[in-house]
Each structure stands twice: as structure tokens, then as C-alpha cells.
Amino acid sequence: MPDPSLTGVKALTFDIFGTVVDWRPHITNTLELLAPASAQTTDWTAFANKWRLSHGQFCGTYNPSSSQPFKTTDDHHRESLFTLLSEFNLPSDTFAAEQVEQLVQTWHELNPWPDSAAGIAKLKKRFKTAMLSDGNRTCLEDLDKNGKLGFDEIFSSEDFKAYKPHPSVYLGACKRLRLDPKEVAMVAAHLGDLAAASKLGFRTVYVERPGEERWGLEEERYKKAKEWVDLWVGLDDGEGGLEQVAKRLVGEE
């Protein structure tokens, strides 16, 4: 029988980077592939991690009410790439102009986790499914198409001119779904994302993914999260990931 944890929920909104797609391998491999011989000693895994982290920091501090112009994720990835080159003591021309654009485009080409497409397909039998991501619309459309993810809706930060965890992103998705927050569950591999959604009345589904959680396992807020997260799927739970979420919420065929 389906788990009753999300009784009354009609739609699931999904974080994408890290939750549905595995960004690390493709980003790191492309950086290594395009790097000139003079930069081959660079730790490109660390570079990729900082590139991703810089975007999270940007989203978390962006104030849509300020006079600061909105910039897309693609724009931020392009700008932050040059900042990181300086931080890693690499010249600004380490990558040629066309390579910079190729690296930005790489974020459009990420592969889903092995369980993502199958899990989403099963969840669609009970829920409406929607991307709810800080990625810009073209990026999300590419990820959905290339990964054969089959989402019913795509909601981008670009639609709301704000970034998570700003309330306007979550509430904007509810408005477009024509549902109350209590009828929507946020699915994410990041407790910070879920905490912001929960404060607005969303139900929550936590999907553990390797290396994605930014809250320390020994932090009190991490331990307390198990008290308010509605459904928690660990790395070792059955098939894991979104297939396990589907098994819990939809049940066996």
C-alpha cells in the first residue's frame, strides 16, 4: 500500500541539480578535457565543486526587491567561471571564448541519476510533476528533453525573477499549478531547500544523494530535520533515489 505520508498532496515539485541530475562527473570531465596543458595540475574536482557552490551562494543572497538586475544561471555560471580562474591562480584566458560558452552549455547536458527517469514516470501515476529549479528555462528544457525525464511542468527561477529560497519562487509555482502549498510537496536533496518550502506550507520529501547535503550530519538542524521532513529516503533505502520515493508513495504495481 502507498505510504500515507503525503495524503492530500496533488503535485510534486523537484529540485533538479543534485536531486534529479548528477552534475559532478560531466562538469569535472569537461573542465579537464578543455584545460590547456599549463593547467593540467589544477584540481578540477575542487574547481567544479566551488563553481556549483558559488551559484548556491549567489541564489541565496539575491534580493529580487533590490535594484540588482536579475541574471540567469547561465549568466552567473559564465561570470563566476572567471572569478574562479583567478581564485585558482589561473589566467583569465585559460579557456578560449568558445570554450567558455561550451562550459556554460555543459550545465544543459547533465545526465540524470540512474533512478530519476523511472522514478518520475512512476510518480506521475499519482501526482502532477514539475521542475522547480534555479536553472534558467532553456537549461531546464534541455535537461528534461535530453534526460527523457518527462516532467508535466517546468518552473524556472527565470519565470519569477527570483531564486530559491525566496518565497516567491515556491508560491509562484503553486499559483501556476493552481494549488495551495499544502497540496504540493517539494522533493530535494538539500534540506535548506526543503526548510524554505516547509515554512510556506509545502510538504517535503528528502532524497539523499552523495555529496549534496550542505548541512553537517552532526549539526542540530540536520538531526531535527528528521522530525519535520514528511518522507526521508536514504542512500541505502531499497533501489534508492526517486524509484524508492515512487515505491513509497505509489506502491507496487
C-alpha positions as CSV (number, residue, x, y, z in Angstrom):
1,M,0.0,0.0,0.0
2,P,1.2,3.6,-0.7
3,D,2.8,5.4,2.2
4,P,0.2,7.8,3.7
5,S,2.9,10.5,4.4
6,L,1.7,12.8,1.6
7,T,-2.1,12.3,1.9
8,G,-3.8,15.3,0.2
9,V,-0.8,16.2,-2.0
10,K,-1.6,16.5,-5.7
11,A,1.7,17.7,-7.1
12,L,5.4,17.2,-6.6
13,T,7.9,20.0,-7.4
14,F,11.5,18.8,-7.9
15,D,14.8,20.5,-7.3
16,I,17.0,19.5,-10.2
17,F,20.7,20.0,-9.8
18,G,22.0,17.2,-7.5
19,T,18.5,15.9,-6.9
20,V,17.4,14.7,-10.3
21,V,20.7,15.2,-12.3
22,D,24.2,14.2,-11.3
23,W,26.2,17.3,-12.1
24,R,29.7,16.5,-10.8
25,P,31.0,13.9,-13.4
26,H,30.2,15.8,-16.6
27,I,31.2,19.3,-15.3
28,T,34.6,17.9,-13.9
29,N,35.3,15.9,-17.0
30,T,34.6,18.8,-19.4
31,L,36.8,21.1,-17.4
32,E,39.7,18.6,-17.5
33,L,39.1,17.9,-21.2
34,L,39.2,21.6,-22.2
35,A,42.0,22.7,-19.9
36,P,45.3,23.5,-21.6
37,A,48.5,21.6,-20.7
38,S,49.6,24.5,-18.5
39,A,46.6,23.9,-16.2
40,Q,46.6,20.1,-16.0
41,T,47.8,20.2,-12.4
42,T,44.7,22.1,-11.3
43,D,42.3,20.2,-9.1
44,W,39.3,20.4,-11.4
45,T,37.1,18.4,-9.0
46,A,37.6,21.1,-6.4
47,F,37.1,23.8,-9.1
48,A,33.7,22.2,-10.1
49,N,32.6,22.0,-6.5
50,K,33.3,25.7,-6.0
51,W,31.7,26.6,-9.2
52,R,28.5,24.9,-8.1
53,L,28.8,26.3,-4.5
54,S,29.2,29.9,-5.9
55,H,25.9,29.6,-7.7
56,G,24.2,28.4,-4.5
57,Q,25.6,31.4,-2.6
58,F,24.5,33.8,-5.3
59,C,20.9,32.4,-5.3
60,G,20.8,32.6,-1.5
61,T,21.8,36.2,-1.4
62,Y,19.9,37.6,-4.4
63,N,17.2,40.0,-3.4
64,P,14.5,40.4,-6.1
65,S,13.2,43.5,-4.4
66,S,16.5,45.4,-4.8
67,S,17.7,47.3,-7.8
68,Q,20.1,44.5,-8.6
69,P,19.2,43.3,-12.1
70,F,18.2,39.7,-12.5
71,K,20.7,37.4,-14.1
72,T,20.1,33.9,-15.4
73,T,22.0,30.9,-14.2
74,D,23.9,30.8,-17.5
75,D,25.0,34.4,-16.9
76,H,26.1,33.6,-13.4
77,H,28.0,30.5,-14.5
78,R,29.8,32.5,-17.1
79,E,30.8,35.3,-14.7
80,S,31.7,33.0,-11.8
81,L,33.9,30.9,-14.0
82,F,36.3,33.8,-14.5
83,T,36.2,34.6,-10.8
84,L,37.3,31.0,-10.0
85,L,40.1,31.1,-12.6
86,S,41.6,34.0,-10.6
87,E,41.0,32.2,-7.3
88,F,42.8,29.1,-8.6
89,N,45.7,31.3,-9.9
90,L,44.9,30.6,-13.5
91,P,44.9,33.3,-16.2
92,S,41.6,34.6,-17.5
93,D,42.3,33.3,-20.9
94,T,42.8,29.7,-19.7
95,F,39.7,28.8,-21.7
96,A,39.1,30.4,-25.2
97,A,35.8,32.3,-25.6
98,E,34.2,29.4,-27.4
99,Q,35.3,27.0,-24.7
100,V,33.8,29.3,-22.0
101,E,30.5,29.0,-23.8
102,Q,30.9,25.3,-24.1
103,L,31.4,25.0,-20.4
104,V,28.3,27.1,-19.7
105,Q,26.4,24.8,-22.0
106,T,27.7,21.8,-20.2
107,W,25.2,22.6,-17.4
108,H,22.5,21.9,-20.0
109,E,23.9,18.4,-20.8
110,L,24.0,16.8,-17.3
111,N,22.9,13.2,-17.0
112,P,20.1,12.1,-14.6
113,W,20.8,9.8,-11.7
114,P,20.0,6.3,-12.9
115,D,16.8,6.2,-10.9
116,S,15.4,9.6,-11.9
117,A,13.5,9.0,-15.2
118,A,12.0,5.7,-14.0
119,G,11.0,7.2,-10.6
120,I,9.4,10.2,-12.2
121,A,7.4,8.1,-14.6
122,K,6.0,6.1,-11.7
123,L,5.2,9.1,-9.6
124,K,3.3,10.7,-12.5
125,K,0.7,7.9,-11.9
126,R,-0.4,9.6,-8.7
127,F,1.0,13.2,-8.8
128,K,1.5,16.1,-11.2
129,T,5.3,16.6,-11.5
130,A,7.1,19.8,-12.1
131,M,10.7,21.0,-12.2
132,L,11.2,23.9,-9.7
133,S,14.8,24.9,-10.1
134,D,17.2,27.9,-10.1
135,G,18.3,26.9,-13.6
136,N,17.1,29.1,-16.5
137,R,14.3,27.9,-18.7
138,T,16.4,26.8,-21.7
139,C,18.7,24.8,-19.4
140,L,15.8,23.0,-17.7
141,E,14.1,22.3,-21.1
142,D,17.4,20.8,-22.3
143,L,17.8,18.6,-19.2
144,D,14.2,17.4,-19.4
145,K,14.5,16.5,-23.1
146,N,17.9,15.0,-23.1
147,G,17.3,13.0,-19.9
148,K,13.9,11.8,-21.0
149,L,12.6,12.9,-17.7
150,G,9.0,13.7,-18.8
151,F,8.0,16.4,-16.3
152,D,4.5,17.7,-16.6
153,E,5.6,21.3,-15.9
154,I,8.8,23.3,-15.9
155,F,9.1,26.2,-13.4
156,S,12.4,28.2,-13.6
157,S,13.7,31.0,-11.4
158,E,13.7,32.9,-14.6
159,D,9.9,32.8,-14.6
160,F,9.7,34.5,-11.2
161,K,12.8,36.7,-11.4
162,A,13.9,35.3,-8.1
163,Y,15.9,32.4,-6.7
164,K,15.2,29.8,-4.1
165,P,14.9,30.1,-1.1
166,H,12.9,33.3,-1.8
167,P,9.2,32.6,-1.1
168,S,8.1,34.0,-4.5
169,V,9.6,31.0,-6.3
170,Y,7.7,28.4,-4.3
171,L,4.5,30.3,-4.1
172,G,4.8,31.2,-7.8
173,A,4.9,27.5,-8.6
174,C,1.8,26.9,-6.5
175,K,-0.1,29.7,-8.3
176,R,0.8,28.2,-11.7
177,L,-0.3,24.8,-10.5
178,R,-3.5,26.3,-9.1
179,L,-2.9,24.5,-5.8
180,D,-2.4,25.5,-2.2
181,P,1.1,24.9,-0.7
182,K,-0.4,22.1,1.5
183,E,-1.3,20.3,-1.8
184,V,2.3,20.4,-3.1
185,A,5.4,18.6,-1.9
186,M,8.9,19.7,-2.6
187,V,11.4,17.0,-3.5
188,A,15.1,17.8,-2.9
189,A,18.5,16.5,-1.8
190,H,19.1,19.7,0.1
191,L,17.5,20.3,3.5
192,G,17.8,24.1,3.1
193,D,15.5,24.0,0.1
194,L,13.0,21.8,1.9
195,A,13.1,24.0,5.0
196,A,12.2,27.1,3.0
197,A,9.4,25.3,1.3
198,S,8.1,23.8,4.5
199,K,7.8,27.3,6.1
200,L,5.3,28.2,3.4
201,G,3.2,25.1,3.9
202,F,4.7,22.7,1.5
203,R,5.1,19.0,2.4
204,T,8.6,17.7,2.0
205,V,10.4,14.7,0.5
206,Y,14.2,14.4,1.2
207,V,16.3,12.3,-1.2
208,E,19.8,11.7,0.0
209,R,22.4,12.0,-2.8
210,P,26.2,11.5,-2.4
211,G,27.9,14.8,-1.6
212,E,24.9,17.0,-1.9
213,E,23.8,17.9,1.6
214,R,25.3,21.1,2.9
215,W,24.1,20.7,6.5
216,G,26.6,18.8,8.6
217,L,25.4,15.4,9.8
218,E,26.3,16.3,13.4
219,E,24.5,19.7,13.2
220,E,21.4,20.0,15.4
221,R,19.4,21.4,12.5
222,Y,20.2,18.2,10.5
223,K,19.1,16.0,13.3
224,K,15.9,18.0,13.9
225,A,15.1,17.8,10.2
226,K,14.1,14.2,10.6
227,E,11.2,15.4,12.8
228,W,9.7,17.7,10.2
229,V,10.5,16.1,6.8
230,D,7.5,14.1,5.7
231,L,9.3,11.5,3.7
232,W,13.0,10.7,4.1
233,V,14.7,8.4,1.6
234,G,18.3,7.5,2.5
235,L,21.1,6.2,0.3
236,D,20.6,2.6,1.4
237,D,16.8,2.5,1.1
238,G,15.9,-0.2,-1.5
239,E,16.6,1.0,-5.0
240,G,17.3,4.4,-3.6
241,G,16.6,7.8,-5.1
242,L,13.4,8.6,-6.9
243,E,12.5,5.0,-7.6
244,Q,12.3,4.4,-3.8
245,V,10.2,7.6,-3.5
246,A,7.8,6.2,-6.1
247,K,7.7,2.8,-4.3
248,R,6.8,4.5,-1.1
249,L,4.2,6.9,-2.5
250,V,2.7,5.0,-5.4
251,G,3.2,1.4,-4.1
252,E,3.8,-1.8,-6.0
253,E,2.0,-2.4,-9.3
